[in-house]
């Protein structure tokens, strides 16, 4: 850390998004399932319509981030340390973070009700509905994380800083067990999310990630192979 | 009789539930799986034949198409819905013992893990393949599984995990099942699970799709 960053202290922000601005559409879900408009079976189309109609009442879109005071952050040897907690993020992620001046955490969640909604249909032998709700929920929470990431980038831009891609524990060779460290550095139930002893986030439809922040970091185009 | 069962099989393959359904469009107005099952039963067809000749071949075609990448999962679920609607009519025959399941499978998502979508889909495919599934739900420990094996005299266990952390709990569960029961097959699955991991923890099988597990169990049973 050379201390050049404009951040003098940690910044923490929680945001509640409106569902109206979500880009989740019928066509998008059809594509996500592998179909196109001509091949999607009628019951799937009907179920998607039903889900999209009810969806705004079944989710709560909470997001937030914490950018750490650069003085608390150290990057070296395929890992980074914040407040004496070491994150063994591995080679792939470290290579992207290495020029960061500080680290940010991002949390997004769409709440618990949608899980219960999916489970209700699963338990009542309507597996197609239960499955499609789960698919839509997964997509929605990723979109929420994308929106939060964009917002963060915009705010960093004001103070002439940039952000790397976001990286989540459990991907790119980074152990999901580091969720424990991550959640120990943010307030309890930040954005309504907690982590259990097995490093699983509750609600399940939540995203946690780290982002490198600095003047000389860059966002890379990810390919699926790389992300796995 | 065979013609009805062939039509039944086609209804299940195509996901046609009943005569009031608009799906699929090219079968509109025709009887569905429910009516054909009723008709077969009223004409004196053995319930076991309805299962073996009507239900199972339809689901097998769907499962194979999914395994070969020719259809997507929602289509399997549409077929399963048709089958489970008609299966309601066969329930009394299972209870009376007139129809025999191929066997019992104890299933659960391992301790610490709360994901159940994958497990539920596997369960549905196994049931569609003629197996009885005892679903223990999520966050299931070894003791509960062993208890279920003993209570149900089951010879197959299916374990699911969706996280690399909870996947590790499979190791202890498999060890306990193997040490405290006899001749029980343990098969595992879930996003982070691999064949190498299954081998390393002494599990009997790993499958990345439900049809793979069904084929494996059917093959084991036929030996």
Interface residues (C-beta under 8 A of the other chain):
Chain A: X33 X34 X35 X41 X42 X43 X44 X118 X119 X122 X125 X126 X127 X128 X130 X131 X132 X134 X170 X175 X176 X177 X196 X197 X198 X199 X200 X202 X204
Chain B: X15 X22 X23 X24 X25 X72 X73 X74 X75 X77 X78 X80 X81 X84 X112 X113 X114 X115 X116 X117 X120 X121 X124 X163 X164 X165 X166 X169
